[in-house]
C-alpha cells in the first residue's frame, strides 16, 4: 500500500487502522459514495493479541494517532503525520482538536464539510504476508461514551502492495455481512445451550470485602490488565441484592435440585428452578416471573403447581452480588465475574465465592460455541491469578448454594466471623 507507515510496526502484531466515514456505508441510508474517508493508524491494543480477533475495543485514548490519510470519493489520498499523538474520537463524536485538524485539511474533492459527520465504521487488522496481506474487517457494533466495540464480519486477502483505495473498497464491500447482527443492538448476541447455566466458581478461603474485589477487578479490566478480555461496554459493572426462599427437591430423582423464590420490588416473585444431581459446571435452570404469593405461602404454591415433587424447606438467605462483565476479544463470548456473598442469618453462616458464568456470545464471523468451556477456564485462571496477587486464597470448585444450605442444616458450617 502506498505511504504505508511501517515504521510504527511492533514485532508480529498486525497493523491496526480505524476507518472513519459516512454512516451510510454501514447502515441502509441513502448512499453518499463521493464522501471522503479518513484512515488512522492505531497503536497496538492492550486488550488483544497478535492472533485473530472477534472483537476490538477502542477507548477514546485508543484512537490517538500519529498518521492519518484522507481519501476522496475517487480514491485519491493525502497523508499527514503528527509529531504528537492526536485523539480522533471522543465516545460519540469527533474530538474537538481533531475536528479542527479536519477543518484545515482540504480534501482532494473539496468535500471538507462532509468530514463533520463522519463516524467510526471499521477497524482493519492487516496481517502482512509474503505476496499477500490478510485483513480482518471489524465493523462498529456498539458505541458508548466509554468507547466503541467492533465485531469481525469478514477476512479478506489481497495482493501485497494494493492501494488504500483498493483496501478500503474491499473492506467496505463486506460491511453488510452480518449487518443485522452487528449494527442492530438487540440482535448483537446469541445464546447457546438454552436453559442451561454454565459456570464454575472460585471459593474464597477467608472473608474479604466483595466490593473491594469487584472494583479492583473492574479497574484492571478497564485498563487492559486482564489479557484477552474487554469490558462489556456500557454495562461494565452491576450491583445486586435479594432474599431467596429455597426448597430442595428430593423426589423424583430426575428432578433433584431446588426451587428458589425471590421477591421483586413490585411485590411479586420470580421462581428459579434448578435441576442437577450433583454440583457441576452445567445445570438446568428455568425461571417463572410475576408470581403472586399471598402471605408468602410458598409451600402452597409448590403443592398447587408442582404436585409431583417432594420438597423440603431450607433456610432463607440474603445475597449480594457485584458483577464485572467482560467479553473475550478472541471469541466474542461474554462472561460475568460475579463476586458473591450469601448470608444465612438463621445459622449465622456466610459463603463468599467468585462465580465465573457464561452469559451470551457476540455474533461475528467465525463464532464457535465449542470454545465456551476453554474461555471459561481461561478466565477463571486469570481471575485466580488476580486473586493470588491480591493476597486472597481461592480454590476452583462447583460448590453450590444448595450444598451450602444442606451443610448449614446439618451443622457442618462454622459460624460467620467478622471481617478482620
ZIMOKA-V495699 format. One record per residue. N is the residue number from 1. RES is the residue in one letter. PHI is phi in whole degrees, -180 to 180 (* if undefined). OMEGA is omega in whole degrees, -180 to 180 (* if undefined). Layout:
BEGIN
((N RES PHI OMEGA) (N RES PHI OMEGA))
END
This chain:
BEGIN
((1 X * -179) (2 X -68 179) (3 X 53 -180) (4 X -79 -177) (5 X -80 -174) (6 X -69 -179) (7 X -65 179) (8 X -90 -175) (9 X -64 -180) (10 X -127 175) (11 X 55 -179) (12 X -95 179) (13 X -61 174) (14 X -67 173) (15 X -77 -175) (16 X -118 -179) (17 X -131 174) (18 X -101 -179) (19 X -106 178) (20 X -110 180) (21 X -169 -179) (22 X -70 -175) (23 X -65 179) (24 X -66 176) (25 X -78 -180) (26 X -120 -179) (27 X -108 -177) (28 X -78 175) (29 X -97 176) (30 X -58 -174) (31 X -68 175) (32 X -131 -169) (33 X -65 -178) (34 X -94 178) (35 X -70 -177) (36 X -75 173) (37 X -119 173) (38 X -120 178) (39 X -113 -179) (40 X -118 174) (41 X -80 -179) (42 X -106 174) (43 X -74 176) (44 X -56 -176) (45 X -83 173) (46 X -78 -172) (47 X -98 -171) (48 X -108 -177) (49 X -152 179) (50 X -75 -178) (51 X -80 179) (52 X -60 -178) (53 X -124 171) (54 X -75 -171) (55 X -142 166) (56 X -121 179) (57 X -121 178) (58 X -117 166) (59 X -77 178) (60 X -50 -179) (61 X -64 -179) (62 X -72 179) (63 X -90 178) (64 X -65 -176) (65 X -142 171) (66 X -110 -175) (67 X -144 179) (68 X -142 177) (69 X -130 175) (70 X -109 179) (71 X -113 177) (72 X -86 -177) (73 X -62 178) (74 X -89 179) (75 X 87 178) (76 X -82 -173) (77 X -118 173) (78 X -129 -177) (79 X -110 174) (80 X -138 173) (81 X -119 -177) (82 X -119 180) (83 X -70 177) (84 X -124 179) (85 X -58 179) (86 X -116 178) (87 X -74 -175) (88 X -97 -169) (89 X -133 -178) (90 X -116 172) (91 X 79 -178) (92 X -131 180) (93 X -157 177) (94 X -65 175) (95 X -60 -175) (96 X -60 180) (97 X -66 -180) (98 X -69 175) (99 X -61 176) (100 X -65 176) (101 X -60 -179) (102 X -64 -179) (103 X -64 -180) (104 X -91 -173) (105 X -108 -179) (106 X -71 179) (107 X -82 178) (108 X -56 179) (109 X -92 179) (110 X 56 176) (111 X -109 -175) (112 X -57 -178) (113 X -60 -180) (114 X -64 -179) (115 X -69 -179) (116 X -70 -176) (117 X -116 179) (118 X -72 -177) (119 X -142 174) (120 X -60 178) (121 X -100 -170) (122 X -156 163) (123 X -109 177) (124 X -107 178) (125 X -108 -173) (126 X -100 176) (127 X -101 -179) (128 X -75 178) (129 X -140 179) (130 X -75 177) (131 X 89 179) (132 X -153 177) (133 X -118 177) (134 X -107 -175) (135 X -121 172) (136 X -83 -179) (137 X -107 -180) (138 X -117 -177) (139 X -90 -179) (140 X -62 -175) (141 X -119 179) (142 X -153 -179) (143 X -132 178) (144 X -138 178) (145 X -59 -177) (146 X -78 -180) (147 X 156 -178) (148 X -129 177) (149 X -109 178) (150 X -127 -177) (151 X -113 -178) (152 X -72 178) (153 X -110 -177) (154 X -171 169) (155 X -128 -179) (156 X -118 177) (157 X -117 -179) (158 X -135 176) (159 X -60 177) (160 X -61 176) (161 X 90 177) (162 X -66 -180) (163 X -77 176) (164 X -62 178) (165 X -61 -180) (166 X -67 -179) (167 X -66 -178) (168 X -66 178) (169 X -65 179) (170 X -64 -180) (171 X -66 -177) (172 X -72 173) (173 X -62 180) (174 X -93 -177) (175 X -62 -178) (176 X -85 177) (177 X -62 179) (178 X 63 -175) (179 X -60 -178) (180 X -63 176) (181 X -90 -173) (182 X -70 -172) (183 X -104 178) (184 X -122 -165) (185 X -61 -177) (186 X -80 176) (187 X -116 -177) (188 X -68 -167) (189 X -124 171) (190 X -135 179) (191 X -121 174) (192 X -116 178) (193 X 56 -180) (194 X -54 -180) (195 X 62 176) (196 X -126 174) (197 X -86 -180) (198 X -123 -179) (199 X -160 165) (200 X -130 -169) (201 X -135 172) (202 X -113 179) (203 X -76 -178) (204 X -89 -173) (205 X -85 178) (206 X -138 -178) (207 X -67 178) (208 X -138 173) (209 X -81 180) (210 X -62 178) (211 X -68 177) (212 X -60 177) (213 X -65 -176) (214 X -62 -177) (215 X -68 178) (216 X -68 179) (217 X -66 -180) (218 X -61 180) (219 X -64 180) (220 X -71 174) (221 X -64 179) (222 X -56 -174) (223 X -93 176) (224 X 81 -177) (225 X -97 172) (226 X -112 -166) (227 X -54 175) (228 X 84 180) (229 X -131 178) (230 X -121 177) (231 X -66 169) (232 X -74 -167) (233 X -59 -178) (234 X 87 -180) (235 X -145 -170) (236 X -70 -173) (237 X -146 178) (238 X -126 179) (239 X -129 -175) (240 X -137 165) (241 X -157 178) (242 X -167 174) (243 X -110 180) (244 X -125 176) (245 X -108 -165) (246 X -115 174) (247 X -125 177) (248 X -78 175) (249 X -91 -178) (250 X -96 -178) (251 X -141 -4) (252 X -71 -176) (253 X -58 -177) (254 X -66 -178) (255 X -109 -177) (256 X -61 -177) (257 X 155 177) (258 X -157 172) (259 X -119 -177) (260 X -124 180) (261 X -97 179) (262 X -124 180) (263 X -81 178) (264 X -91 177) (265 X -57 179) (266 X -73 179) (267 X 103 176) (268 X -84 -172) (269 X -124 166) (270 X -103 177) (271 X -115 178) (272 X -97 -179) (273 X -123 179) (274 X -113 179) (275 X -120 176) (276 X -164 -179) (277 X -78 -180) (278 X -152 177) (279 X -58 -176) (280 X -157 -179) (281 X -71 -180) (282 X -114 178) (283 X -141 176) (284 X -69 -176) (285 X -143 176) (286 X -132 -177) (287 X -135 167) (288 X -121 -177) (289 X -116 170) (290 X 71 180) (291 X -79 173) (292 X -94 -176) (293 X -129 -180) (294 X -59 177) (295 X 58 178) (296 X 61 -178) (297 X -83 -178) (298 X -67 180) (299 X -62 179) (300 X -67 178) (301 X -64 180) (302 X -65 179) (303 X -63 -178) (304 X -78 -171) (305 X -98 -178) (306 X -133 -174) (307 X -66 -178) (308 X -86 -178) (309 X -103 171) (310 X -102 -173) (311 X -126 168) (312 X -130 -179) (313 X -77 175) (314 X -111 -178) (315 X -64 176) (316 X -75 178) (317 X -141 169) (318 X -104 -177) (319 X -133 170) (320 X -114 -175) (321 X -143 177) (322 X -119 -172) (323 X -104 170) (324 X -100 -173) (325 X -98 -174) (326 X -135 178) (327 X -131 176) (328 X -78 178) (329 X -70 -177) (330 X -79 -172) (331 X -121 -178) (332 X 77 177) (333 X -79 179) (334 X -102 179) (335 X -137 170) (336 X -106 168) (337 X -97 -166) (338 X -110 180) (339 X -86 -163) (340 X -122 171) (341 X -129 179) (342 X -114 -179) (343 X -119 177) (344 X -110 -175) (345 X -59 -176) (346 X -60 -178) (347 X -116 180) (348 X 52 -175) (349 X -121 -179) (350 X -133 174) (351 X -120 174) (352 X -122 179) (353 X -143 166) (354 X -113 180) (355 X -93 174) (356 X -110 -170) (357 X -123 173) (358 X -77 -180) (359 X -115 -174) (360 X -167 -180) (361 X -135 176) (362 X -73 178) (363 X -76 180) (364 X -158 177) (365 X -63 179) (366 X 92 -180) (367 X -57 -174) (368 X -136 180) (369 X -67 -179) (370 X -66 -178) (371 X -90 -177) (372 X -61 -176) (373 X -63 180) (374 X -59 -180) (375 X -69 178) (376 X -61 180) (377 X -70 178) (378 X -63 178) (379 X -67 179) (380 X -60 178) (381 X -64 -180) (382 X -65 178) (383 X -68 177) (384 X -60 177) (385 X -66 178) (386 X -62 180) (387 X -63 -180) (388 X -62 179) (389 X -66 178) (390 X -84 179) (391 X 80 -179) (392 X -106 179) (393 X -86 -178) (394 X -145 176) (395 X -131 179) (396 X -74 -174) (397 X -159 170) (398 X -113 -174) (399 X -54 -174) (400 X -101 175) (401 X -68 175) (402 X -63 178) (403 X -63 178) (404 X -62 -179) (405 X -68 176) (406 X -58 -179) (407 X -68 176) (408 X -61 -179) (409 X -64 -178) (410 X -81 180) (411 X 76 -177) (412 X -98 179) (413 X -102 177) (414 X -71 178) (415 X -64 -180) (416 X -67 175) (417 X -113 179) (418 X -65 176) (419 X -66 -179) (420 X -83 *))
END
